[in-house]
Amino acid sequence: MITTNNKNRTASGDLLWSQDIFGQDGDTPVLCAQVRVYADANGNAGKVPARFEFWAMNSSGALTKAFSVNSAGVVSKLFAAPAAKTTDATLTAAEVLGGMITGNQGATASATYTLPTGVLLSAAFPVVPTVGDSFDFTVTNISTDAGEDVTILGGVGTTLIGSGAVASNAAATDKSAGTFRFRNTGAGTWDVFRIG
């Protein structure tokens, strides 16, 4: 257990506890993950709201915050800027694993975005995914032209279940975003469920 100081009252942001997790690189122990607990607000009247932060080493060797859970139970995840797509494209595994892309086709034409193969998607994970592993991916169509809809297609080993249509953002009633849950079903194969 780590205590941050001898304060009479815990302040928001104080580190309350952390746990280091080490792996071996063949020669030496390497800090590969960490769990931290911080005060999420000032301590008061017998209450000290807290948040958990989960840190993991990425493939570049940097320890980065993977996600956190605050005192209200809200889970937040590190989120890179989404890839911006225009015309027809085959998405890369990195773009899909990034969690979101935007579409803005131009030229009053629809676009088709094909998912990467299941083999490429599985190979992008630092550890081989197991059956049931899942993640979510969202396509947001930012085009305001009614003729610029996006269609998501499955690739070899990525089976789309449900509609892949993502309408343009031309009207307030258009469904201009689509969320898909990828679920591993075996070596290099994924079911892709439309969930939103």
Phi, psi and omega per residue, in radians:
M1 nan 2.453 3.109
I2 -1.981 2.252 2.972
T3 -1.908 2.434 -2.986
T4 -1.423 -0.600 -3.102
N5 -2.961 -3.038 -3.129
N6 -1.814 0.616 3.134
K7 -1.107 2.652 3.015
N8 -1.312 -0.437 -3.116
R9 -2.426 2.329 3.097
T10 -1.226 2.381 3.118
A11 -1.850 2.674 3.083
S12 -0.940 2.291 3.139
G13 1.657 -0.183 3.105
D14 -1.142 2.391 3.039
L15 -1.335 2.142 -3.098
L16 -1.724 -0.554 -3.065
W17 -2.893 2.585 2.987
S18 -2.595 2.681 3.112
Q19 -2.335 2.166 3.091
D20 -1.607 2.454 3.092
I21 -2.113 2.192 -3.069
F22 -1.962 2.580 2.973
G23 -2.152 3.102 3.130
Q24 -1.982 2.364 3.072
D25 -1.711 0.192 -3.112
G26 1.877 -0.485 -3.129
D27 -2.108 -0.770 -3.003
T28 -2.396 2.753 3.026
P29 -1.174 2.474 -3.130
V30 -2.226 2.236 3.051
L31 -1.172 1.933 -3.062
C32 -1.963 -0.230 3.116
A33 -2.792 2.801 -3.133
Q34 -2.691 2.470 3.018
V35 -2.022 2.261 -3.132
R36 -2.198 2.553 3.034
V37 -2.152 2.166 3.129
Y38 -2.034 2.668 2.964
A39 -1.190 2.295 -3.113
D40 -1.635 -0.175 3.104
A41 -2.813 2.967 3.084
N42 -1.159 2.473 3.060
G43 -1.192 2.423 -3.102
N44 -2.868 2.365 3.017
A45 0.901 0.809 3.090
G46 1.361 0.231 -3.121
K47 -2.219 2.379 3.012
V48 -2.372 1.519 3.107
P49 -1.004 2.453 -3.061
A50 -2.314 2.791 3.032
R51 -2.278 2.560 3.055
F52 -1.717 2.448 2.998
E53 -2.194 2.340 -3.134
F54 -1.989 2.081 -3.090
W55 -1.968 2.486 3.137
A56 -2.507 2.608 3.088
M57 -1.324 2.303 3.087
N58 -1.547 -3.140 -3.068
S59 -1.176 -0.246 3.079
S60 -1.555 -0.081 3.124
G61 1.607 0.128 -3.142
A62 -1.677 2.385 3.063
L63 -1.416 2.033 -3.095
T64 -2.255 2.665 3.125
K65 -1.243 2.103 -3.139
A66 -1.457 -0.832 3.077
F67 -2.880 2.924 3.101
S68 -2.440 2.790 3.078
V69 -2.251 2.058 -3.088
N70 -1.534 -3.132 -3.050
S71 -1.150 -0.303 3.082
A72 -1.593 0.019 3.141
G73 1.474 0.173 3.139
V74 -1.407 2.202 3.126
V75 -1.655 2.238 3.058
S76 -2.159 2.523 -3.038
K77 -2.199 2.549 3.043
L78 -1.000 2.280 -3.037
F79 -2.353 1.960 3.115
A80 -1.355 2.827 3.086
A81 -1.029 2.361 -3.103
P82 -1.207 2.579 3.031
A83 -1.189 2.439 3.129
A84 -1.780 2.154 -3.129
K85 -1.985 2.633 3.107
T86 -2.128 -1.574 -3.063
T87 -1.367 -3.118 3.130
D88 -0.831 2.438 -3.114
A89 -2.745 2.683 2.903
T90 -1.707 2.111 -3.098
L91 -1.261 2.589 3.072
T92 -1.527 2.818 3.081
A93 -1.063 -0.703 -3.139
A94 -1.092 -0.674 3.117
E95 -1.140 -0.755 -3.136
V96 -1.175 -0.793 -3.141
L97 -1.202 -0.339 3.047
G98 -1.132 -0.350 3.019
G99 1.763 -0.372 -3.121
M100 -2.796 2.537 2.916
I101 -2.294 2.786 2.997
T102 -1.971 2.636 3.084
G103 -2.111 2.372 3.073
N104 -2.670 1.489 -2.885
Q105 -1.140 -0.808 -3.065
G106 1.380 2.861 3.063
A107 1.095 0.418 3.110
T108 0.829 0.849 3.135
A109 -2.373 2.595 3.084
S110 -1.323 2.926 3.118
A111 -2.400 2.601 3.081
T112 -2.027 2.199 3.090
Y113 -1.947 2.019 -3.110
T114 -1.639 2.336 3.138
L115 -1.211 2.670 3.078
P116 -1.173 2.886 3.099
T117 -1.154 2.716 3.100
G118 -1.071 -0.612 3.127
V119 -1.123 -0.802 3.119
L120 -1.130 -0.677 3.137
L121 -1.119 -0.818 -3.139
S122 -1.120 -0.657 -3.117
A123 -1.181 -0.337 -3.122
A124 -1.367 -0.188 3.101
F125 -1.449 2.502 3.110
P126 -1.181 -0.435 3.088
V127 -2.219 2.466 -3.110
V128 -1.007 2.183 3.121
P129 -1.131 2.593 3.084
T130 -1.884 2.816 -3.130
V131 -0.966 2.237 -3.137
G132 1.765 -0.339 3.063
D133 -1.028 2.461 -3.081
S134 -2.563 2.815 3.032
F135 -2.728 2.835 -3.117
D136 -1.932 2.642 -3.103
F137 -2.476 2.353 -3.101
T138 -2.141 2.424 3.017
V139 -1.953 2.150 3.103
T140 -1.997 2.049 -3.138
N141 -1.559 1.927 -3.083
I142 -1.670 0.026 3.107
S143 -1.197 2.423 3.079
T144 -1.786 0.191 3.107
D145 -1.661 2.150 -3.067
A146 -1.039 -0.366 -3.123
G147 -1.554 0.062 -3.023
E148 -1.928 0.996 3.075
D149 -1.349 2.780 3.109
V150 -2.020 2.471 3.018
T151 -2.130 2.246 3.066
I152 -1.667 2.257 3.097
L153 -2.042 2.520 3.039
G154 -1.227 2.695 3.041
G155 -1.865 -3.061 3.084
V156 -1.107 2.081 -3.139
G157 1.504 0.049 3.027
T158 -2.191 1.747 -3.036
T159 -1.635 2.003 -3.138
L160 -1.377 2.260 3.124
I161 -2.101 1.930 -3.050
G162 1.858 -3.067 -3.055
S163 -1.340 2.433 3.041
G164 -1.766 0.122 -3.087
A165 -1.387 2.274 3.059
V166 -2.232 1.908 -3.050
A167 -1.206 2.808 3.028
S168 -1.200 3.000 3.132
N169 -1.722 0.684 -3.044
A170 -1.337 -0.420 -3.116
A171 -2.445 2.711 -3.098
A172 -1.057 -0.448 -3.096
T173 -1.577 -0.103 3.140
D174 -1.218 2.466 3.060
K175 -1.556 1.509 -2.971
S176 -1.631 0.268 3.034
A177 -2.475 2.561 3.087
G178 -2.376 2.323 3.110
T179 -1.962 2.384 -3.054
F180 -2.219 2.320 3.069
R181 -1.769 2.098 3.075
F182 -1.577 2.239 3.104
R183 -2.212 2.167 -3.136
N184 -1.203 2.310 3.138
T185 -2.053 0.038 3.139
G186 2.734 -3.009 -3.096
A187 -1.080 1.931 3.088
G188 1.220 0.374 3.121
T189 -2.291 2.461 -3.092
W190 -2.455 2.380 2.888
D191 -1.569 2.422 -3.109
V192 -2.126 1.824 -3.064
F193 -1.651 2.293 3.012
R194 -1.349 2.037 -3.105
I195 -2.045 -0.094 -3.138
G196 -2.795 nan nan
